């Protein structure tokens, strides 16, 4: 399973986002409210293009 970090757009409805993620088999594993970032887990690649209305950018978390 891959981990992704996504920067949320301002005023994103987190409950609506969770519903959309669930439909696409993506798990929201953490929400960092102060900095407006969420941590996602998914078997398939996640792109900001898939969730344009919610994310400014999405990056795969590269563990060293």
Buried (B, 14 or more C-beta within 10 A) or exposed (E): EEBBBBBBBEEBEEEEBBEBBEEEEBBBEEEEEEEBBBBBBBEEEBEBEBBEEBBBEBEEEEEE
